[in-house]
Amino acid sequence: MQVMKQMVTESNSSVTEFILMGLTVQKELQLLLFVLFLLNYTATVVGNLSLMNLICLNSHLHTPMYFFIFNLSCIDFCYSFVCNPTMLKSFVSEQNTISYEGCMSQLFFFCFFVNSECYVLTAMAYDRYVAICHPLQYTTVMSPKICCLLVFGSYLMGFAGALTHTGFMIRLSFCNSNIINHYMCDIFPLLQLSCTSTYVNKLVSSAVVGTIIILSSIIILVSYAMILSNILHMSSSKGWSKALGTCGSHIITVSLFYGSGLLAYIKPTSAETVDQGKFLSIFYTLVIPMLNPLIYSLRNKDVKLAVKRTMKRVTS
């Protein structure tokens, strides 16, 4: 973070603060949307915090799969503090401003948590592949050391991607308009405001995002292709059901996260598509972090058992 602060200090931009337009300018919708997104914020924080506590307090959840789920919830929990407050502020304030330094910091943490979640979801796909295709070697292959290295690698690559995006954004000059057509400091809305060439930024953004998507997609698709092949060779329907049950939640999460992200970003950066991206980004910045705890709780017998045990401890 010290590096990023130094880069912000050295920036030659004449803009000292930005104005976030928010989700909508329609006054009649402001109160309703504030209530809806406040409930979303509360559910995200409570849901992810509860799932993390359940995993910590119940020893039968101290397995590689739940170690990754814990980190996924941790990312979503922290992620909610990056986007939600500025979103809520836009509904109750006449002019939602954010300092230049605050905007660049928000961009950094936004990119960091999104990138890290991509890699953690990828590591979870590999974990499911080992669990189903090599069950006898599972405890050896997915040892605590390997799991920690996979998660550390996810955070490290997320950090590298975020630092790259933010570093190249700071090199730009913002000297005309300071009104961001978004509810947060995102890459494409910021690029539209620059009064210097954004060619290199677009090239770097495409390279970083492309690397994440290609690398993650290959690992996830190959993992599930091997899982599907293994399932098709299973003779019992019970084995089919168990294998699909362990993968179902992850498949839903990956589909929602990558689907909404691709719809929001794989497109031209015109003003119209930025407006569309602003609404599509609600899904992966606000909705998915809220849904993940539900997806991994409602469809999971181990988590339901952990809830019952924890409730017994509290009431006894």
C-alpha positions as a printed NumPy array, in Angstrom:
array([[  0.   ,   0.   ,   0.   ],
       [  2.946,   2.347,   0.585],
       [  3.85 ,   1.992,  -3.097],
       [  0.332,   2.947,  -4.147],
       [  0.292,   6.015,  -1.854],
       [  3.58 ,   7.17 ,  -3.333],
       [  2.214,   6.734,  -6.85 ],
       [ -0.902,   8.776,  -5.975],
       [  1.279,  11.542,  -4.529],
       [  3.365,  11.688,  -7.695],
       [  0.327,  11.878, -10.005],
       [  0.07 ,  15.087, -12.077],
       [ -3.728,  15.099, -12.279],
       [ -5.371,  18.471, -11.587],
       [ -8.561,  16.821, -10.3  ],
       [ -8.594,  16.539,  -6.498],
       [-11.991,  14.863,  -6.131],
       [-14.6  ,  13.047,  -8.201],
       [-18.382,  13.151,  -8.151],
       [-20.094,   9.753,  -8.312],
       [-23.391,   9.949, -10.204],
       [-24.694,   6.815,  -8.507],
       [-27.068,   4.248,  -9.907],
       [-29.895,   6.579, -10.905],
       [-30.769,  10.29 , -10.824],
       [-34.501,   9.669, -10.406],
       [-35.411,  11.165,  -7.035],
       [-38.567,   9.068,  -6.609],
       [-36.494,   5.863,  -6.579],
       [-33.807,   7.032,  -4.135],
       [-35.522,   5.995,  -0.873],
       [-36.673,   2.609,  -2.191],
       [-33.229,   1.783,  -3.563],
       [-31.553,   2.942,  -0.346],
       [-33.692,   0.523,   1.693],
       [-33.119,  -2.351,  -0.762],
       [-29.352,  -1.922,  -0.868],
       [-29.133,  -1.373,   2.884],
       [-30.862,  -4.743,   3.34 ],
       [-28.452,  -6.202,   0.778],
       [-25.467,  -4.763,   2.669],
       [-26.723,  -6.12 ,   5.994],
       [-27.426,  -9.57 ,   4.532],
       [-23.974,  -9.69 ,   2.894],
       [-22.121,  -8.785,   6.096],
       [-24.188, -11.024,   8.376],
       [-24.281, -13.964,   5.947],
       [-20.561, -14.072,   5.218],
       [-19.559, -13.382,   8.823],
       [-21.885, -16.16 ,  10.015],
       [-20.483, -18.664,   7.511],
       [-16.898, -17.806,   8.507],
       [-17.772, -18.263,  12.197],
       [-19.477, -21.599,  11.516],
       [-16.408, -22.916,   9.71 ],
       [-14.099, -21.752,  12.516],
       [-16.241, -23.151,  15.35 ],
       [-17.008, -26.6  ,  13.889],
       [-14.107, -29.023,  13.552],
       [-15.874, -31.232,  10.984],
       [-15.707, -28.242,   8.602],
       [-11.934, -27.99 ,   8.896],
       [-11.36 , -29.518,   5.468],
       [ -9.795, -28.125,   2.259],
       [-13.188, -27.432,   0.675],
       [-14.378, -25.344,   3.615],
       [-10.993, -23.644,   3.883],
       [-11.59 , -22.273,   0.38 ],
       [-15.212, -21.401,   1.205],
       [-13.96 , -19.528,   4.289],
       [-11.612, -17.468,   2.11 ],
       [-14.379, -16.862,  -0.44 ],
       [-16.623, -15.53 ,   2.346],
       [-13.753, -13.455,   3.725],
       [-13.266, -11.848,   0.295],
       [-16.996, -11.153,  -0.097],
       [-17.167,  -9.747,   3.447],
       [-14.284,  -7.315,   2.802],
       [-15.538,  -6.636,  -0.708],
       [-18.856,  -5.334,   0.649],
       [-17.05 ,  -2.487,   2.441],
       [-15.514,  -1.301,  -0.843],
       [-18.654,  -0.776,  -2.937],
       [-21.72 ,  -0.654,  -0.684],
       [-20.995,   2.481,   1.401],
       [-20.496,   4.712,  -1.659],
       [-23.608,   3.197,  -3.248],
       [-25.71 ,   3.952,  -0.148],
       [-24.242,   7.444,   0.159],
       [-25.337,   8.273,  -3.389],
       [-28.982,   7.741,  -2.419],
       [-29.009,  10.139,   0.562],
       [-26.581,  12.922,  -0.389],
       [-27.091,  15.714,  -2.888],
       [-23.58 ,  15.324,  -4.255],
       [-21.661,  12.105,  -3.618],
       [-18.003,  13.121,  -3.737],
       [-14.863,  11.052,  -3.264],
       [-11.288,  12.329,  -3.099],
       [ -8.792,  11.452,  -5.814],
       [ -6.795,   9.341,  -3.336],
       [-10.001,   7.684,  -2.08 ],
       [-11.064,   6.912,  -5.642],
       [ -7.745,   5.28 ,  -6.525],
       [ -7.815,   3.303,  -3.251],
       [-11.34 ,   2.098,  -3.992],
       [-10.268,   1.056,  -7.492],
       [ -7.312,  -0.858,  -6.05 ],
       [ -9.339,  -2.801,  -3.473],
       [-12.154,  -3.406,  -5.961],
       [ -9.697,  -4.969,  -8.44 ],
       [ -7.877,  -6.845,  -5.662],
       [-10.973,  -8.576,  -4.297],
       [-12.49 ,  -9.317,  -7.734],
       [ -9.22 , -10.802,  -9.021],
       [ -8.658, -12.775,  -5.807],
       [-12.178, -14.213,  -5.957],
       [-11.54 , -15.39 ,  -9.529],
       [ -8.448, -17.294,  -8.45 ],
       [-10.036, -18.718,  -5.271],
       [-12.957, -20.032,  -7.359],
       [-10.375, -21.583,  -9.696],
       [ -8.596, -23.248,  -6.766],
       [-11.967, -24.597,  -5.591],
       [-12.534, -26.219,  -9.003],
       [ -9.165, -27.979,  -8.712],
       [-10.063, -29.074,  -5.172],
       [-13.317, -30.656,  -6.409],
       [-11.415, -32.396,  -9.234],
       [ -8.984, -34.002,  -6.775],
       [-11.803, -34.943,  -4.36 ],
       [-13.858, -36.746,  -7.038],
       [-11.226, -38.088,  -9.423],
       [ -8.516, -38.989,  -6.877],
       [-10.315, -39.54 ,  -3.549],
       [ -7.64 , -41.863,  -2.125],
       [ -4.896, -39.251,  -2.649],
       [ -7.091, -36.302,  -1.636],
       [ -5.641, -35.701,   1.836],
       [ -2.111, -35.935,   0.448],
       [ -2.605, -33.766,  -2.646],
       [ -4.749, -31.159,  -0.849],
       [ -2.59 , -30.953,   2.264],
       [ -2.827, -27.851,   4.511],
       [  0.424, -26.577,   3.021],
       [ -0.847, -26.893,  -0.565],
       [ -4.182, -25.258,   0.344],
       [ -2.391, -22.324,   1.993],
       [ -0.118, -21.929,  -1.041],
       [ -3.113, -21.918,  -3.403],
       [ -4.899, -19.248,  -1.363],
       [ -1.731, -17.199,  -0.904],
       [ -1.13 , -17.42 ,  -4.657],
       [ -4.709, -16.255,  -5.289],
       [ -4.227, -13.187,  -3.09 ],
       [ -0.769, -12.487,  -4.534],
       [ -2.006, -12.599,  -8.127],
       [ -5.034, -10.53 ,  -7.138],
       [ -2.694,  -7.958,  -5.585],
       [ -0.467,  -7.892,  -8.682],
       [ -3.453,  -7.358, -10.983],
       [ -4.913,  -4.611,  -8.777],
       [ -1.571,  -2.833,  -8.512],
       [ -1.184,  -2.953, -12.299],
       [ -4.667,  -1.52 , -12.957],
       [ -4.267,   1.219, -10.345],
       [ -0.69 ,   2.067, -11.282],
       [ -1.602,   2.643, -14.923],
       [ -4.713,   4.616, -13.909],
       [ -2.636,   6.962, -11.719],
       [ -0.346,   7.789, -14.641],
       [ -3.311,   9.421, -16.442],
       [ -4.274,  13.078, -16.082],
       [ -7.815,  14.121, -15.199],
       [ -8.215,  17.812, -15.989],
       [-11.697,  18.341, -17.422],
       [-14.799,  16.627, -16.103],
       [-14.694,  14.928, -12.701],
       [-18.167,  13.348, -12.825],
       [-17.985,   9.524, -12.834],
       [-20.985,   7.832, -14.421],
       [-21.032,   5.055, -11.84 ],
       [-21.646,   4.344,  -8.144],
       [-17.961,   3.539,  -7.595],
       [-14.536,   4.184,  -9.126],
       [-14.424,   1.574, -11.872],
       [-11.898,   1.264, -14.701],
       [-13.917,   2.153, -17.81 ],
       [-15.867,   5.13 , -16.366],
       [-12.557,   6.597, -15.163],
       [-10.9  ,   6.092, -18.55 ],
       [-13.665,   8.146, -20.166],
       [-12.712,  11.147, -18.018],
       [ -9.004,  11.176, -18.84 ],
       [ -7.646,  14.086, -20.895],
       [ -4.605,  12.031, -21.931],
       [ -4.318,   8.945, -24.129],
       [ -5.844,   5.798, -22.605],
       [ -4.557,   3.413, -25.286],
       [ -1.923,   1.82 , -23.015],
       [ -4.431,   1.526, -20.167],
       [ -6.949,  -0.274, -22.345],
       [ -4.214,  -2.558, -23.646],
       [ -2.974,  -3.374, -20.13 ],
       [ -6.532,  -3.851, -18.794],
       [ -7.321,  -6.23 , -21.648],
       [ -4.099,  -8.163, -20.99 ],
       [ -4.685,  -8.463, -17.227],
       [ -8.383,  -9.329, -17.506],
       [ -7.711, -11.66 , -20.435],
       [ -5.02 , -13.511, -18.488],
       [ -7.35 , -13.983, -15.515],
       [-10.268, -15.155, -17.658],
       [ -8.214, -17.492, -19.872],
       [ -6.178, -19.017, -17.032],
       [ -9.182, -19.453, -14.729],
       [-11.474, -20.722, -17.484],
       [ -8.978, -23.336, -18.697],
       [ -8.406, -24.719, -15.179],
       [-12.122, -24.701, -14.31 ],
       [-13.242, -26.234, -17.63 ],
       [-10.54 , -28.92 , -17.605],
       [-11.323, -29.753, -13.954],
       [-15.022, -30.168, -14.662],
       [-14.379, -32.066, -17.895],
       [-12.338, -34.581, -15.871],
       [-15.047, -34.652, -13.176],
       [-17.762, -35.266, -15.779],
       [-15.705, -38.039, -17.353],
       [-15.263, -39.642, -13.94 ],
       [-18.976, -39.337, -13.13 ],
       [-19.973, -40.988, -16.419],
       [-17.839, -44.007, -15.495],
       [-19.535, -44.38 , -12.107],
       [-21.815, -47.403, -11.896],
       [-24.004, -46.347,  -8.942],
       [-26.549, -43.538,  -8.978],
       [-25.539, -42.737,  -5.376],
       [-22.023, -41.929,  -6.572],
       [-23.458, -39.693,  -9.286],
       [-25.606, -37.836,  -6.779],
       [-22.772, -37.353,  -4.277],
       [-20.346, -36.119,  -6.942],
       [-22.825, -33.67 ,  -8.429],
       [-23.828, -32.531,  -4.924],
       [-20.277, -31.527,  -4.033],
       [-19.918, -29.538,  -7.27 ],
       [-23.375, -27.978,  -7.543],
       [-22.777, -24.964,  -5.294],
       [-19.46 , -24.15 ,  -6.961],
       [-20.945, -24.409, -10.456],
       [-23.749, -21.983,  -9.488],
       [-21.273, -19.512,  -7.959],
       [-18.881, -19.637, -10.927],
       [-21.735, -19.244, -13.44 ],
       [-23.169, -16.199, -11.661],
       [-19.811, -14.524, -11.021],
       [-18.227, -15.039, -14.444],
       [-21.5  , -14.574, -16.312],
       [-22.272, -11.156, -14.834],
       [-18.626, -10.069, -15.031],
       [-18.299, -10.957, -18.715],
       [-21.568,  -9.207, -19.595],
       [-20.383,  -6.072, -17.8  ],
       [-16.866,  -5.862, -19.264],
       [-16.52 ,  -7.749, -22.571],
       [-17.893,  -4.918, -24.717],
       [-16.945,  -1.517, -26.201],
       [-16.517,   1.366, -23.747],
       [-19.078,   3.777, -25.204],
       [-21.261,   5.895, -22.919],
       [-24.273,   3.644, -23.559],
       [-22.428,   0.446, -22.705],
       [-20.933,   2.05 , -19.577],
       [-24.521,   2.695, -18.434],
       [-25.363,  -0.951, -19.118],
       [-22.207,  -2.097, -17.343],
       [-23.127,  -0.001, -14.312],
       [-26.35 ,  -1.942, -13.841],
       [-24.79 ,  -5.312, -14.684],
       [-21.991,  -4.709, -12.176],
       [-24.597,  -4.7  ,  -9.398],
       [-24.76 ,  -8.492,  -9.707],
       [-21.1  ,  -9.262,  -9.021],
       [-20.421,  -6.338,  -6.651],
       [-23.58 ,  -6.476,  -4.524],
       [-25.813,  -9.464,  -5.296],
       [-23.316, -12.347,  -5.596],
       [-21.463, -11.571,  -2.308],
       [-24.869, -11.765,  -0.629],
       [-25.892, -14.996,  -2.398],
       [-22.668, -16.974,  -1.863],
       [-23.327, -17.771,   1.847],
       [-26.859, -18.892,   0.938],
       [-25.639, -21.052,  -1.947],
       [-23.078, -22.814,   0.261],
       [-25.474, -23.104,   3.221],
       [-28.889, -24.073,   1.858],
       [-27.493, -26.795,  -0.419],
       [-24.998, -28.189,   2.073],
       [-25.741, -30.813,   4.716],
       [-22.462, -30.216,   6.559],
       [-23.229, -26.523,   7.025],
       [-26.788, -27.306,   8.166],
       [-25.351, -29.737,  10.725],
       [-22.88 , -27.064,  11.863],
       [-25.761, -24.599,  12.351],
       [-27.641, -27.123,  14.531],
       [-24.555, -27.866,  16.638],
       [-23.777, -24.181,  17.088],
       [-27.374, -23.418,  18.073],
       [-27.253, -26.206,  20.669],
       [-24.073, -24.743,  22.175],
       [-25.636, -21.294,  22.362],
       [-28.913, -22.472,  23.909],
       [-27.431, -25.046,  26.321]])
